[in-house]
Amino acid sequence: MQLTETFITAHRALLSNKVRTLLTMLGVIIGVFSVVILVALVTGVQNYITDQFNELGSNLVFVSPGRATLTSDPAQAFTDNKLTLDQIDTIEQFAGEYVDAASPYIASGKTVSYKTKTYFGSISAGNHLYGYLFNIDLAKGRFFTGAEDKSAQRVTIIGSDVAKKLFANKNPLNQSIKIDDHSFRVIGVMVSKGADWDELVIMPINTAVKVLGIDEITYHTVKFKDPDSVDIGTKQVELAMLQDLKRDDFSILSQKDLLQSIQSILGILSVGLAAVAAISLLVGGIGIMNIMLVSVTERISEIGLRKALGATPFNIGLQFMIEAIFLSLGGGLIGLGLGFLGTLIAQNFLNAQVPWWAVVLSLSFSIVVGVLFGTYPAIQASKKDPIEALRYE
């Protein structure tokens, strides 16, 4: 039998029972879909995080309480939080030659209300350089001044989501919102930056401490004048912190450190989810092998007739092997299509992308699954004795 005829025969055999064919491919479909959507989401998250870090610049460092890192227990770090507002002045004294700007930072969750409308937002506080440090652009209004921070004025800059929820189409500027029964005047509205930024309610740090009673400093942010100053500047920041703290009382993390830690966590997550996807492909492969063995039994008379007409064991085995590959590759293509569809949906929330290597990897795995799990049924079919096979009829 010519190779073309073998392909046609295999194709017809699979189409003769469409429901069983589709169910057989289901494991491979789920496995490939999982791989594609996983890679797309992880790539999207990595791109988003990298873009956010690049936007802030590579010359930022963060001083956090305790020996905390992204992979350690944050609760332990904040148990003995010894960060204070005065440490910013000390940092500027020791590292002023290299420091462009520095600010303490406080984060807390609070319910924000305007008349009858409420919104649970993220309270974020810093000094008057906060907006400069984090590259915050305003759609309306202005940022608070150093004088307003020093005198603990009740002024806020709100994120775009907060503005939409509380004010809809109304201009939020100079409107009064309430946080913990304290009135605050809105002086600015942020340009939408996506994610958590749009949920922020920013205020002077002295206001957060004196009015709302939030006295736990989350971290200090230090921006150096240029990337070349980061290493030597960080050493000076460390010396400044050591003036009133022990070495185990604080940690200094650069943008590079944070990015590497996050990527490490994403890498571990990817391996775990990839293992789940691999199990799905394995189950799909076993399903293909079982159905192909059933198919060999059901078509034993066909095998005998073809052998009687001159088909070689190789021809018989090749047909069943091609059928197995068709099943796995077909499942792979469907899974790939569903993965692309899922990625398009995910792009509404995240910059998810499917890299070309993920497509090649998925289809390659599909073919490998077909070959591995189609080999045994193909061998069994090729070994059938034509006389016994015809007698089976």
N, C-alpha and C positions, 0 to 999 in steps of 0.2 A: 504494500500500500504506500502510495506517495505521501510525503509529509503533509502536503496541502489537504489531502483527503483525510489524514489522521486528525488534523485540526478541525475540519468540518464535522467529522463523526463525533469528536469529543464535544464540540459545540452543540450539536443536536441532542446528544445524550443528556447534557445538562439542562437544556431547554425543555426536555420532555417531562421534567418534574420541577417546575419553577419554584413552588413553595419550599420543597425540600432543599433545593439549591440555595435559596435565599437564607433559610434557617441555618444551613451548613456554614455559610459565609459570615454569619452574625458575629461569631467570636473574633474573627479577623477584622471585621468592620469596627467593632468596639475597640479593639487593640490599636488599630491605626488611627482611628479618631482620637483616642486618648493621647497618643504620641503627638499628633499634629497640634491639638488644642493646647496640650501641655507646653510644647516648645513655643507656640505662638504667645501664650500668656506670660511665660517666664521671660521671653525675649522682650515683650512689651513692658513688663515691670522693670527689667534691667535698663531698657532704653529710657523709661520715664525717670528712674532714679538717677541715671547718669546725666540726663538733661538737667534735672534739678540741681545736681551738684555742680555741673558745669556753669549753670546760670549764677550760682552763688560765688563761683570762683574757687580756685585751688589754694587760695591764701587765707582760708578761714580755719581756726581751731576752736574746739569747744572744751571748756573746763567743767567737768562733771564731778559730783560728790562721790567719795569713796573710790575703790578700785573697780569701778563699774566699766564694763564694755558691753557691746551689743550681744555678746554670748553669755554674759553672766546674769545673776539674779538682780534686777534693778531694785527690788524691795530692800535688799540688804544695803545697797549703796545709799539709799535715802533714809535709812534708819538713823544714822548719825550724820545728817547733812550739816556741814560746817561752812557752806558757802555764805558769804555776806555781801551786802551792797558795797561796803568800803573796799573790798578787794579789787574792784575795778580801778580805783585811784592808785592802789599799790602797783597794779599791773602797768598802768600808764607811767608811773614813776620809774619802774625798772626796765620796761621794754618800750618806752615812748619813742625811742629812736627808730623802731621798726614797726610800731603799731599805727595803723591808719584810723581805726575806730574800735571801740569795745563797749559791750553792754551786758549787764546781767539779764537773765531771761526767766520769766515765770510762766508756767502753763497750768491751767485749771479748767474744769468744766463747770459752767453755770447756766441757769435758765435766764434768758434775756426776754424782756417783755416790752411791748408797745401797745398801750390801751388794752384791747382784749386778745391780742395776738401774742403768742409765746414761741420761743425758739431755744433749743438747748445748744448753745454755742461753746466754742473753745476760747476761754479767756487767755489772752497772751499779753504779757507786759514786758516792757524794756525801757531804756532811756530814750532820749530824743534821737539817738543814732540808729535805733531799731530799723526804721524803714530803709536807711542807707545800707546797713549791714546785710539785709535780706532782699535787697533790690525790689522793694515794694513800690509799685506804681499805683497812683490814685486816679480813679475815674472822675471823682468829684472831691472838692474840698482840699484840705491840707493835713499835714502831719502835726502832732503836738510839738511844742517847743521845749527847750531845756528849762525855761522858767515855769512852764505849766507842769513839768515833771517835778521840779523842786518843790513847788507849792501844792503838789498833790491835787491838781485840778481834775474835776470829774468830766473828762472828755474822752471820746472813743473814736476809733476808726473801725468800720465794720466791713466784713467780707461781702462779696456780691450775693451769696446765698442768703445771708442774714438780711440784707437789704430787701431782697425779693420777698422773703417770707414775711417780714414785719411791715414793710411799706408798700409792697406791690409796685404800682406805678407812681407813687408819691415820692417827692424829693426828700430823702432822709436828712439832709443837712439842717443842722440847728434844731432837729427834733429831739425830744427827750425820751430816752429808753430807761428801763429799770433793771437793775441787777441787785439781788438781795435787798430789795426795798430802797435802794439808793438810786437817785436819778443821775443819769449821765447824758451829756450833750454830744450828739453825733457831729463831728467836725470833718469827717472824711469817709469816702467809700472806695474800697480797693478795686482795681481792675481784676477781673476774673483770672485766676491762675490755675484753677482746677484743684481737685482733691481737697485736702483739709484747709488749704489757704482760704477758700471761699467761705468757710464756717467760722473764721476768726473774729473775735472782738478784741481789738488792740487798745491798750490804755497805758498811761505812764506807770512805771513800776512803783513809784512812791504812792500812787493812788491805789494800786492793787494791795500794797502792804498796809497803808494807813486807813483806807476806807473799807476795803473788803476783808482785810485781815489775812491775806494770803502771804505768808512770810517764808515759805520754802522756796529758795532759789533753785530752779531746775538745772541751770548751767550758766556759765559765762561764755559769751561769744567774743572772740578776738579776731579782727581782720588786719592782716599785715599789709604793708604798703605794696609789696610785690611778692610773687612766689619764691623768689630767691631769698627772701627774708624769713621764710617760715621756720627753717631749722634753727637758726641762731635766735630768732625771736621767741620760738617755743621754749628754748632753754631759759631765756630771761623771764618768760611768764612763769615757768616752774620755780625760778628763784623767788619771784614775787609771792607766789602762793606759799612757799616754804617759810615766809616770814612769820606766819601765825598758824600754819598747819603742818602736820606730819606728812610724810610721803604717801602713806596709805589713806590719807583723808581726801585725796582728789585724784582725778585722772585727766590727762590731756589727750584728746583725740583730734587728729587732723581730718580733713575731708577725705584724704586718701585712705586713712585707717577705717573710717566709717564705710566708705564705698567697698573696700575689700571685705569687711565683715558682713555687709549686706549680701554681697555677691557670693560669699562663702555659704551663708544661710540658704540662699536661693539654689545654690549648687546641690546642697544636701537634700533640699526639698525635691529638686528635679530628679535626683537619683532614686528617691523613695517612690515618687509617682511613676517614674520610668519602669521601676520594678513591677508596679501594679499593671502597667500597660503590657509589659512583657508576659506577665501571667495570662492576661487576656489573649494574647497572640498564641501562647502555648495551648490554652484551652481550645482556641479556635483550630489550631493544628490537629489536636487530638480528635476534635469533632470531624474534621475533614477526613482523617484516617479511618474513623469508624464508619462514616457514610460510604467511603470508597470500598471498604471491605464488604459492606452490605450490598453495594452495587456489583461487586465481583460475583457474589453469590446469586443475585437476581439475574445476572446476565451470563450465567455459566453456559447456557445453550448457545448464546451468540458467540461466545469465545470459542466453543467447540466447532461451530459452523465455519467461522473465519479461519480457524486453524486447518480445517478439512479442505478449505478452498485455497490454502497455500500461505496464509499469514504466519509469519515467524513469531517465536516468543518475544523477540525484540519489538515487533510491531504491536503486539498485544500490550506489552508492558508500557510502551511509549504512549499509547492512547490513554491508558489510565493515569500515567504520570502527567500528561498534558491536561487531563480533566482536573486533576488535583491542583495543578498550577493555575488553571483558569479560575477555579474556586477561590484560591487564596489571593490571586492578583485582582480578580473581580471584587472581592471583599476589600482589598486594599484601596482600589480606586474609589469605591463607594465611601469607605471611611475617610479617604483623602478629601472627597467632595464635601462630606459632612463637616470635616475639620475646617475647610475653607469657609463654609457657611457659618460655623460657630465663631470663627475668627472675625468675620464681617460684623456679626452681632456684637462681639466683644469690643470692636473698635469704637462703639458708641461710648464706652467707658474708659478704654485704655488703648494705647497705641500698639495693639497686638499685631504681630507680623509672623508670617510663615517663611523662614529662610529656605533657600533652594535645597540645602543639604538635608533638611527635614523631609522634603518630598522624595528625594533620592533614597534616603534611609528607609522611609516607610514602604516604598514600593520594593526595595531590595529585600527587606524583611519579609514582605508578603510572598515574594518568589521563593525565598529560602524556606519559609514555612511549607509552601506547596511541595517543594522538592523533598524536604526531610520527611514530611508526613505522608507523602504520596508514594515514596519508594517501596515501602512494605506491601501495600495493596497492589502496586504494579508488578512486583515480583510474584506475589501469589497468583495474580491473573495469568502471568506468562508461564507459570508452571503447570497450569491445568492441562490434563491429558485430553486430547480431542475426542477420543472414543468414549471416555467416562463422561465428558462434558455433553456429548450428543445424547448419551443414554439418560442423562439427567432430565432431558425434555420429556 
